Amino acid sequence: MRFLNWALRLFLAIYAGYLIDSSYFGQLQTPLGRFMLVACLLLYLAWFYRWETSAVGLLVFLVPLSSFFPRLFGWSLPPLHVLFTSAFILAIAVAPLVRVVRQRFPAGPFGRRGLAVPDTLMAPARDRLEFFFTLFTGTWIAFCIVSFVFVSLRYTNLYPFFGEPPYDYVINRLGHRSSEGILISHWTMASYVNSAVFLLYAMKSRHISGAIPSRYLNPLFAAYSCVGVVAYLQSHYNLAFLNAGGIWPATARLNATFDDPNALACSLILVFPIATLGTLYLSGIGRILALLATGSSIYLLYVAASRTAFAGLVLGLVVVALFLGLQALRKRRYALLVILVLLGVTVLAGSIVLLEKGSREVLLVARAGEMWDFLKQNWTQGTGFSDIGKVAYSRNLWWPSAVRMFKEHPLTGVGIGAFQFETVNHGAPFDSAGNQYLQLLAESGIWGLVFGGGIAVALIYCLGILLVKTRPGSFRDYLWTTALGAALIAFSISLHFGSHLLFHQVAFVFALVLGSLLRIPGESGGGRQTIGVSWRWTAAPATVAMVFLIAQLTALSHSAPVDFRKEVIGKEQDIFGYPPEKWAGGFEFRWLTSLNWKRIRLDQPVLNYSLYTGNPDVSSTGVTVSFFLDNRPLKTVKLTDHNWSRHSIEIPPNMVGKDAVLKVTVDRTWRAPRDPRQLGVALREVEAAATRP
């Protein structure tokens, strides 16, 4: 058992180094920049051991804001959350060494320890906890070895360990193929889940955060208050915040400091109940921050306009009311039963009335109402869900594709982050299955299956507590259990419609909420305010979910599929209605969000060209493309369908045959995607009609 623990810590140390090297060193070209990165890491590592609670609190504050920093300042500044998480992982890995040093050299020459470790780190583990945790981690390591063997037979270049990927997948906005985007979007996106996993591991193995102290809640509430301020600035002022990518394409939905408005809204499902109860049970600055976070959450839920979160919240509240009503019936508390039934009926009926009678000019009502109209029509007519892609963003293609991947690779999956590659020939080229459970199933194989089962076990157990137990520990603990259970239930429902754990902020908050169920009584100490419930009621299923979340991280993660390279590279593909592309040898057109031809000569009085857009919402919102010649507007075109369309521009007579700057822009709500095939506008035939001076 001791060997397995040491092996796990060695793996964590290696993984932390790989996390840093892959994420940063490829972007920091100067030796000075790399030196500063390593220096920051070492300083934070030392700080972590000296002031552990402050270090974790800083991590809690920065993670919800972390995506905003690189977008606002550019990728020259590394994503801060990965830096701190890497140091966190490294701290966990070297903890046994620090312990040995402390025992061997208890004090320095001045009577002070050379590297102080909090006493909570040395807290003895309970026998049952130690046994189960060692058993599951040992099993995980064994399956990692097995998965590595399987993956080696199918993957020829494990580039996380041996170098760059052998192909170029991401196409930049000028149409040039580039592998840089893989390290930013493909690899880093998968590392977000890993960050939350190791935070969970730290919360369990250190026994310091089985419950979340108020000093962790305060930075969490402060972070989401800042997120609300950023969203307000994005929606009301034309500042640098707008240029930081905070407005979602063509819909005016706000994602604030998050990568996606759905990710923002679904993280709020987890934060909102904590913040709401925090206004009641915290004191001083904690209550003020909780109140600010509560108001910010309501505003952010509105501006994110996520029908995924809306459906999860409504159904989650109804389910919780149902289970609490069953408990009230069992306890013969009929007044409480009536209140809960009325609450559930009110929430459900109010949502239906909102979708039926609400103003469709309100963004959230319009989006959720569209889904409601579609479901109602198919329910009454019995026509099936053949057109669900029009409402659910092509999930009728993504979901079967995920099932196919699991059938083809049941033991290993296709690799974390590889969903977008494996769907190229079988549906939309997106990086998400639109369902977290299917995403894990496709990318992690059997690991994803047991992880989804682990989440289900934890949630069912929470519902069992609400149904059987009246007061676990105290009435306050019972309220926390109810709130966290409701949050996790609503979140689990939303995971059926989105792969939200791909986003590091969501995974981080999920880890924090799930970790709050791991409270071990008597270890918080110091009279600190905590949230959580007793170990004997919730820790066992939460441990199962946590361990299976770790287990889905196998050695195959982020590897390059051989089949993808053999089948796609060098061939023209018709990808889900997208125009044919030449993967090797260049393109017949250019993807663009903003494009300048610096000094070209238009020899004809009329410029003919063709446009195409891949925006899923183009039929309802339209996409505006504008042309400028030497900063003078020439023509504006609004695209309303996916097909190639022919257009022409009359060139001013005084500009024919002269050198000029031709600029093409897309409307401001159009995001510059990392993979422009997803939400790009294609332009062709311009260069054929123009000559360079």
C-alpha positions in Angstrom: 0.0 0.0 0.0 2.8 2.4 0.8 4.4 1.6 -2.5 1.2 2.6 -4.3 1.0 5.9 -2.5 4.5 6.7 -3.4 3.9 5.7 -7.0 0.9 7.9 -7.2 2.8 10.9 -5.8 5.7 10.3 -8.3 3.1 10.3 -11.1 1.7 13.6 -9.8 5.1 15.2 -9.7 5.8 14.1 -13.3 2.4 15.2 -14.4 2.8 18.6 -12.8 6.1 19.1 -14.7 4.4 18.0 -18.0 1.5 20.3 -17.3 3.8 23.3 -17.0 6.1 22.4 -19.9 3.3 21.7 -22.4 1.2 24.7 -21.5 3.8 27.4 -21.2 7.2 26.5 -22.5 5.9 26.3 -26.1 4.5 29.8 -25.8 7.5 31.4 -23.9 10.2 31.7 -26.5 12.8 33.5 -24.4 15.0 31.9 -21.8 14.2 34.8 -19.4 10.5 34.1 -19.8 10.9 30.4 -18.9 13.2 31.3 -16.0 10.5 33.7 -14.6 7.9 30.9 -15.0 9.9 28.4 -13.0 10.7 31.1 -10.4 7.1 31.9 -10.0 6.3 28.2 -9.6 8.9 27.7 -6.9 7.9 30.8 -5.0 4.3 29.7 -5.0 5.3 26.2 -4.0 7.2 27.6 -1.0 4.3 29.9 -0.2 1.9 27.0 -0.4 3.7 25.1 2.4 4.1 28.2 4.5 0.7 29.6 4.1 -1.4 26.8 2.7 -4.8 28.2 3.4 -3.9 31.5 1.7 -2.5 29.7 -1.3 -5.7 27.6 -1.8 -7.8 30.8 -1.2 -5.9 32.5 -4.0 -6.5 29.6 -6.3 -10.2 29.7 -5.5 -10.3 33.4 -6.3 -8.3 33.2 -9.6 -9.9 30.2 -11.3 -13.3 31.8 -12.1 -11.4 34.8 -13.5 -8.5 33.0 -15.1 -9.8 32.8 -18.7 -10.3 36.6 -18.7 -6.6 37.3 -18.1 -5.2 35.7 -21.3 -8.0 37.1 -23.4 -7.5 40.6 -22.1 -3.7 40.7 -22.1 -3.0 38.1 -24.8 -1.4 34.7 -24.6 2.0 36.1 -23.7 0.7 35.9 -20.1 0.3 32.2 -19.2 -3.1 31.1 -18.0 -2.7 31.6 -14.2 -5.0 28.8 -13.1 -2.7 26.2 -14.7 0.3 27.7 -13.0 -1.2 27.6 -9.5 -2.8 24.2 -10.1 0.6 22.8 -11.2 2.2 24.1 -8.1 -0.7 22.6 -6.1 -0.1 19.2 -7.7 3.6 19.4 -7.1 3.0 20.3 -3.5 0.9 17.2 -3.1 3.6 15.0 -4.7 6.5 16.2 -2.6 4.6 16.2 0.7 6.1 12.9 1.9 9.6 14.3 1.3 8.8 17.3 3.4 7.5 15.1 6.1 10.7 13.1 6.2 12.8 16.3 6.3 10.7 17.6 9.2 11.1 14.3 11.1 14.8 14.1 10.4 15.6 17.8 11.0 12.9 19.1 13.3 14.4 22.5 13.7 17.0 24.8 12.1 19.8 26.6 13.7 17.5 29.4 14.9 14.9 27.0 16.2 12.6 27.4 13.2 11.7 24.7 10.7 13.3 25.2 7.3 10.1 24.4 5.4 7.0 24.6 7.6 4.1 22.3 6.8 0.7 22.9 8.4 -0.2 20.6 11.2 -3.4 19.6 9.3 -1.1 17.9 6.8 0.0 15.5 9.4 -3.5 14.7 10.7 -3.9 10.9 10.9 -6.3 9.5 8.5 -9.2 7.3 9.6 -8.6 3.6 9.0 -11.6 3.2 6.7 -10.8 6.3 4.7 -7.2 5.3 4.3 -8.1 1.8 3.2 -10.7 2.8 0.6 -8.6 5.6 -0.8 -5.5 3.4 -1.1 -7.5 0.6 -2.6 -9.0 2.8 -5.3 -5.8 4.8 -6.1 -3.9 1.5 -6.4 -6.5 0.1 -8.8 -6.3 3.3 -10.8 -2.6 3.0 -11.2 -2.9 -0.6 -12.3 -5.5 0.3 -14.9 -3.4 3.2 -16.1 -0.7 0.7 -17.0 -3.2 -1.5 -18.8 -4.6 1.5 -20.7 -1.1 2.5 -21.6 -0.5 -0.9 -23.2 -3.8 -0.7 -25.2 -3.1 2.8 -26.3 0.4 2.1 -27.5 -1.1 -0.4 -29.9 -3.3 2.3 -31.5 -1.3 5.5 -31.0 2.1 6.0 -32.6 2.9 9.4 -31.2 2.2 10.1 -27.5 3.1 13.7 -28.0 2.5 14.7 -24.4 5.6 12.7 -23.6 7.6 12.7 -26.8 7.0 15.9 -28.7 4.6 17.8 -31.0 1.5 16.3 -32.7 2.4 14.9 -36.1 -0.4 16.8 -37.9 -1.9 20.3 -38.0 -5.5 20.5 -37.1 -6.3 24.0 -36.1 -6.6 26.6 -38.9 -6.0 30.2 -38.0 -8.2 33.0 -39.2 -6.1 33.6 -42.3 -6.5 30.0 -43.5 -3.0 28.8 -42.6 -2.7 25.5 -40.9 -1.1 25.7 -37.4 -0.6 23.3 -34.6 -0.3 26.1 -32.0 -4.0 26.0 -31.3 -3.9 22.3 -30.3 -1.8 23.2 -27.2 -4.1 26.1 -26.4 -7.5 24.6 -27.0 -7.2 20.8 -27.3 -4.6 20.0 -24.7 -5.4 22.8 -22.3 -9.1 22.1 -22.3 -8.6 18.6 -21.2 -6.2 19.7 -18.5 -9.0 21.8 -17.0 -10.7 18.6 -15.9 -7.4 17.3 -14.5 -7.0 20.4 -12.5 -10.3 19.8 -10.7 -9.4 16.1 -10.2 -6.2 16.8 -8.4 -7.9 19.5 -6.3 -10.3 16.8 -5.2 -7.4 14.5 -4.5 -5.8 17.2 -2.4 -9.0 17.9 -0.5 -9.3 14.3 0.4 -5.7 13.2 1.0 -4.7 16.3 3.1 -7.8 16.2 5.3 -7.7 20.0 5.4 -10.7 20.7 3.2 -13.2 18.0 3.8 -15.3 20.9 4.7 -14.9 24.3 3.0 -13.9 26.9 5.6 -15.3 30.4 5.3 -11.9 31.7 4.3 -12.4 29.7 1.0 -15.9 30.8 0.6 -15.0 34.5 0.8 -12.6 34.4 -2.2 -15.1 32.3 -4.1 -17.9 34.8 -3.5 -15.6 37.7 -4.3 -14.6 36.1 -7.6 -18.1 35.7 -8.8 -18.9 39.2 -7.8 -16.0 40.3 -10.0 -17.4 38.1 -12.8 -20.7 40.0 -12.5 -18.9 43.4 -12.7 -17.0 42.2 -15.8 -20.3 41.1 -17.4 -21.9 44.4 -16.6 -19.0 46.3 -18.3 -19.2 44.0 -21.3 -22.9 44.7 -21.8 -22.9 48.5 -21.2 -19.5 49.9 -22.2 -17.4 49.6 -25.3 -14.1 49.0 -23.5 -11.3 46.5 -23.7 -13.7 44.0 -22.0 -15.5 43.7 -25.3 -12.3 42.9 -27.1 -11.6 40.2 -24.6 -14.2 37.9 -26.2 -16.9 38.3 -23.7 -19.9 38.4 -26.1 -21.0 35.1 -27.6 -21.3 35.0 -31.4 -24.4 36.6 -32.9 -26.5 36.2 -29.8 -25.4 38.9 -27.4 -25.1 36.3 -24.7 -22.4 37.2 -22.2 -19.8 34.7 -20.9 -17.9 37.3 -18.8 -14.6 35.7 -17.7 -15.6 32.2 -18.7 -15.0 30.4 -22.0 -18.7 29.8 -22.7 -22.0 31.3 -21.5 -23.3 27.8 -20.8 -20.2 27.1 -18.6 -20.9 30.4 -16.8 -24.5 29.6 -16.1 -23.9 26.0 -15.1 -21.2 27.0 -12.6 -23.8 29.3 -11.1 -26.1 26.4 -10.5 -23.4 25.2 -8.0 -22.5 28.6 -6.5 -26.0 30.1 -6.1 -27.2 27.8 -3.2 -23.9 28.2 -1.4 -24.1 32.0 -1.7 -27.8 32.1 -0.7 -27.2 30.1 2.5 -24.0 32.1 3.1 -26.2 35.2 3.5 -27.8 33.4 6.5 -25.1 31.5 8.2 -21.9 33.5 7.5 -21.1 36.7 9.4 -19.3 39.9 8.8 -17.5 40.3 5.5 -18.5 36.7 4.6 -22.2 37.6 4.6 -21.6 40.8 2.6 -19.6 38.8 -0.1 -22.3 36.1 -0.1 -25.0 38.7 -0.7 -23.0 40.3 -3.5 -22.4 36.8 -5.1 -26.1 36.0 -4.8 -27.1 39.2 -6.7 -24.3 38.7 -9.2 -25.5 35.1 -9.8 -29.0 36.2 -10.6 -27.8 38.8 -13.0 -25.3 36.4 -14.6 -27.9 33.6 -15.0 -30.0 36.2 -17.0 -27.3 37.5 -19.3 -25.8 34.1 -20.0 -29.2 33.0 -21.4 -28.4 29.3 -21.1 -31.3 27.0 -21.7 -29.2 24.1 -20.5 -28.8 25.8 -17.1 -32.5 26.8 -17.2 -33.7 23.3 -17.8 -31.3 21.9 -15.1 -32.5 24.4 -12.5 -36.2 23.8 -13.1 -36.0 20.1 -13.2 -33.5 20.0 -10.3 -35.9 22.1 -8.1 -38.8 19.9 -9.0 -36.9 16.7 -8.1 -35.7 18.1 -4.8 -39.2 19.2 -3.9 -40.5 15.7 -4.8 -38.0 13.9 -2.6 -38.5 16.3 0.3 -42.2 15.9 -0.1 -41.8 12.1 0.2 -39.9 12.6 3.4 -42.5 14.9 4.7 -45.2 12.3 3.9 -43.2 9.6 5.7 -42.8 11.8 8.7 -46.5 12.8 8.5 -45.7 16.4 8.2 -48.6 17.3 6.0 -48.2 21.0 6.2 -44.7 20.8 4.9 -45.8 18.3 2.2 -48.4 20.8 1.0 -45.8 23.6 0.9 -43.3 21.4 -1.1 -45.9 20.2 -3.5 -47.1 23.8 -4.1 -43.4 24.9 -4.5 -42.7 22.2 -7.1 -46.0 22.9 -9.0 -45.3 26.6 -8.9 -41.8 26.3 -10.3 -42.9 23.9 -13.1 -46.1 25.9 -14.0 -44.3 29.2 -13.8 -41.6 28.0 -16.2 -44.3 26.8 -18.6 -46.2 30.1 -18.4 -42.9 32.0 -18.9 -42.1 30.0 -22.1 -45.7 30.2 -23.4 -46.5 33.8 -22.5 -43.1 35.4 -22.0 -41.8 38.1 -24.3 -39.7 36.4 -27.0 -37.6 39.6 -27.1 -36.0 38.5 -23.9 -33.0 36.5 -24.9 -33.4 33.7 -22.3 -37.1 33.3 -23.0 -36.5 33.3 -26.7 -33.9 30.6 -26.5 -35.6 28.4 -24.0 -39.0 29.0 -25.7 -37.6 27.7 -29.0 -36.6 24.5 -27.3 -40.0 24.3 -25.6 -41.9 24.8 -28.8 -39.9 22.1 -30.5 -40.4 19.6 -27.8 -44.1 20.4 -27.5 -44.6 20.0 -31.2 -42.9 16.6 -31.4 -44.6 15.4 -28.3 -48.1 16.2 -29.6 -47.5 15.1 -33.2 -45.3 12.1 -32.4 -43.0 12.9 -35.3 -39.8 12.0 -33.3 -36.7 14.0 -33.0 -35.2 13.9 -36.5 -34.8 17.6 -36.5 -33.5 18.0 -33.0 -30.3 19.5 -34.5 -32.1 22.7 -35.3 -32.7 23.3 -31.7 -30.1 21.3 -29.8 -27.1 22.1 -31.9 -26.9 18.8 -33.8 -26.9 16.6 -30.8 -28.6 14.0 -33.0 -25.2 13.7 -34.6 -22.9 14.1 -31.6 -24.6 11.6 -29.3 -24.6 8.6 -31.8 -21.0 9.5 -32.6 -20.0 9.3 -28.9 -21.7 5.9 -28.6 -19.8 4.7 -31.8 -16.5 5.7 -30.2 -17.2 3.7 -27.1 -18.2 0.7 -29.1 -15.0 0.9 -31.1 -12.7 1.5 -28.1 -14.5 0.4 -25.0 -11.4 -0.1 -22.8 -9.5 3.1 -23.5 -11.8 5.5 -25.3 -10.5 7.7 -28.0 -8.5 9.9 -25.6 -9.4 13.0 -23.5 -9.8 15.9 -25.9 -9.9 13.7 -29.0 -13.6 13.8 -29.6 -13.3 16.6 -32.1 -10.8 14.6 -34.2 -12.9 11.4 -34.2 -16.1 13.2 -35.2 -14.6 14.7 -38.3 -15.9 11.9 -40.6 -19.0 11.2 -38.6 -20.7 14.5 -37.8 -20.0 18.0 -36.7 -16.3 18.9 -36.1 -16.9 20.1 -32.6 -14.9 19.4 -29.5 -17.9 18.4 -27.3 -20.5 15.7 -27.4 -23.1 18.0 -25.9 -23.5 15.5 -23.0 -20.9 15.1 -20.3 -21.7 11.5 -19.6 -21.4 10.5 -23.3 -18.3 12.7 -23.6 -16.6 10.7 -20.8 -17.8 7.5 -22.3 -16.4 8.3 -25.7 -13.1 9.8 -24.6 -12.3 7.6 -21.5 -14.1 4.3 -22.3 -15.0 2.3 -19.3 -13.5 4.9 -17.0 -16.1 7.4 -18.2 -18.8 4.9 -17.6 -17.9 4.3 -14.0 -17.3 8.0 -13.4 -20.8 8.8 -14.6 -22.0 6.0 -12.3 -20.0 7.5 -9.4 -21.7 10.9 -9.9 -25.1 9.1 -10.0 -24.3 7.2 -6.8 -23.4 10.4 -5.0 -26.5 12.2 -6.1 -28.8 9.3 -5.3 -27.2 9.0 -1.9 -27.8 12.7 -1.3 -31.4 12.3 -2.2 -31.5 9.3 0.2 -30.3 11.6 3.0 -33.0 14.1 2.2 -35.6 11.3 2.2 -34.5 9.3 5.3 -32.7 11.7 7.6 -34.3 14.7 9.2 -31.3 16.5 10.7 -27.9 15.1 9.8 -25.7 16.6 12.6 -27.6 19.9 13.0 -30.3 21.9 11.3 -27.7 24.0 9.6 -26.0 20.9 8.3 -29.4 19.7 7.0 -29.9 22.9 5.2 -26.4 22.7 3.7 -27.1 19.1 2.6 -30.4 20.2 1.0 -28.8 23.1 -0.8 -25.8 21.2 -2.1 -27.9 18.2 -3.0 -30.2 20.5 -5.0 -27.2 22.1 -6.7 -25.6 18.8 -7.6 -28.9 17.4 -8.9 -29.6 20.4 -11.1 -26.0 20.3 -12.3 -26.2 16.6 -13.1 -29.4 17.2 -15.1 -27.6 20.0 -17.1 -24.8 17.7 -17.8 -27.2 15.7 -20.0 -27.2 18.7 -22.4 -23.7 20.0 -22.2 -20.1 18.9 -21.6 -19.5 21.5 -18.9 -16.7 19.8 -17.1 -14.5 20.5 -20.1 -14.3 24.1 -18.7 -11.9 24.5 -15.9 -14.0 26.9 -13.9 -17.0 24.6 -13.9 -14.9 21.6 -13.0 -13.2 23.5 -10.2 -16.5 24.6 -8.6 -17.9 21.1 -9.0 -14.8 19.8 -7.2 -15.4 22.4 -4.4 -19.0 21.5 -4.0 -18.5 17.7 -4.1 -15.6 18.1 -1.7 -17.8 19.8 0.8 -19.6 16.5 1.2 -16.3 15.0 2.4 -16.3 16.6 5.8 -14.7 14.6 8.6 -16.0 15.9 11.9 -13.5 17.3 14.4 -10.8 18.2 11.8 -11.9 21.7 10.9 -10.9 23.1 14.4 -10.4 26.6 15.5 -14.1 27.4 15.5 -14.0 28.1 11.7 -17.3 28.2 10.0 -17.7 25.3 7.6 -20.2 23.8 5.3 -20.7 20.1 4.8 -22.4 17.1 6.5 -21.2 14.2 8.5 -18.9 11.6 7.0 -21.1 8.7 7.7 -23.9 10.1 5.6 -22.2 11.4 2.5 -18.5 10.8 2.3 -18.7 7.2 1.0 -20.6 8.0 -2.3 -18.7 11.3 -2.7 -15.4 9.3 -2.4 -16.7 6.9 -5.1 -17.4 9.8 -7.5 -14.1 11.5 -6.7 -12.0 8.3 -7.3 -13.8 7.6 -10.5 -13.2 11.1 -11.6 -9.5 10.5 -11.0 -9.7 7.1 -12.7 -10.8 8.5 -16.1 -7.3 10.2 -16.4 -5.4 7.5 -18.2 -2.0 7.6 -20.0 -3.8 7.8 -23.3 -4.9 11.4 -22.7 -4.2 13.9 -25.4 -2.7 11.4 -27.8 -2.9 11.7 -31.6 -5.2 9.1 -33.2 -3.6 7.2 -36.0 -6.9 6.6 -37.7 -7.5 10.3 -38.0 -4.2 10.9 -39.7 -4.6 8.1 -42.1 -8.2 8.9 -43.1 -8.3 12.7 -43.1 -4.9 14.2 -43.9 -4.5 14.7 -47.7 -8.2 14.1 -48.5 -11.0 16.5 -49.1 -13.8 16.2 -46.6 -17.4 17.3 -46.6 -17.8 18.0 -42.9 -21.4 18.2 -41.8 -22.3 20.4 -44.7 -19.2 22.6 -44.5 -17.5 23.3 -47.8 -14.8 20.9 -49.0 -11.4 21.6 -47.6 -8.0 20.5 -48.7 -6.3 19.4 -45.5 -2.9 19.1 -47.2 -1.9 21.5 -49.9 -3.7 24.7 -48.9 -7.3 25.9 -49.2 -9.5 27.2 -51.9 -10.9 29.9 -49.6 -10.0 31.7 -46.4 -11.7 31.6 -43.1 -12.0 35.1 -41.6 -13.2 37.2 -38.8 -11.2 40.3 -39.8 -8.9 40.3 -42.8 -6.7 42.8 -44.5 -5.2 42.6 -48.0 -2.4 45.1 -47.6 -2.0 46.8 -51.0 -3.7 44.9 -53.8 -4.8 46.1 -57.2 -8.4 45.6 -58.4 -8.2 45.7 -62.2 -11.9 45.3 -62.9 -14.7 47.7 -62.1 -16.7 44.8 -60.5 -15.4 42.5 -57.9 -17.1 39.1 -57.8 -16.7 36.9 -54.8 -18.5 34.1 -52.7 -19.3 33.9 -49.0 -20.1 31.1 -46.7 -20.8 30.9 -43.0 -20.7 28.0 -40.5 -22.6 29.8 -37.8 -25.4 27.5 -36.4 -27.6 30.5 -35.7 -27.3 32.2 -39.1 -30.9 31.4 -40.1 -32.3 33.3 -37.1 -29.8 36.0 -36.4 -27.8 36.5 -39.6 -24.2 37.5 -40.0 -23.0 40.8 -41.4 -19.9 41.0 -43.5 -18.5 44.5 -44.5 -16.0 45.5 -47.1 -13.8 48.5 -47.0 -11.4 50.0 -49.5 -8.8 52.3 -48.0 -11.1 52.6 -45.0 -14.1 53.7 -47.2 -17.2 51.4 -46.9 -17.9 49.6 -50.1 -20.7 47.1 -49.3 -22.3 45.3 -46.4 -23.7 41.8 -46.9 -26.0 39.9 -44.4 -25.8 36.1 -44.7 -28.8 34.2 -43.7 -28.0 30.6 -44.7 -25.1 28.2 -44.7 -24.8 27.8 -48.5 -22.2 29.5 -50.7 -23.7 32.7 -52.1 -22.4 34.8 -54.9 -21.9 38.6 -54.5 -20.4 41.5 -56.3 -19.1 44.9 -55.5 -18.8 47.9 -57.8 -15.4 49.4 -57.4 -15.2 53.3 -57.5 -13.9 54.4 -60.9 -11.1 56.3 -59.3 -9.8 53.2 -57.6 -9.8 50.8 -60.5 -6.2 49.8 -61.3 -4.8 51.5 -58.3 -3.1 50.0 -55.2 -5.4 50.0 -52.2 -6.0 48.2 -48.9 -9.0 45.9 -49.0 -10.4 45.1 -45.5 -13.2 42.6 -44.7 -14.8 42.5 -41.3 -17.5 40.5 -39.6 -20.0 42.1 -37.2 -18.8 42.8 -33.6 -20.7 40.0 -32.0 -18.8 37.4 -34.0 -16.2 35.7 -31.9 -12.8 34.9 -33.3 -12.8 31.1 -32.7 -9.7 29.0 -32.2 -11.1 26.6 -34.8 -12.7 28.9 -37.4 -14.6 26.0 -39.0 -16.9 26.0 -36.1 -18.1 29.6 -36.3 -16.3 31.1 -39.3 -17.1 33.0 -42.5 -15.4 31.7 -45.6 -14.5 34.0 -48.5 -13.1 33.0 -51.9 -12.4 34.3 -55.4 -11.1 37.7 -54.2 -7.5 36.9 -54.8 -8.2 35.5 -58.2 -9.7 38.8 -59.2 -7.0 40.9 -57.7 -3.3 41.3 -58.3 -0.6 42.3 -55.9 1.5 45.3 -56.9 
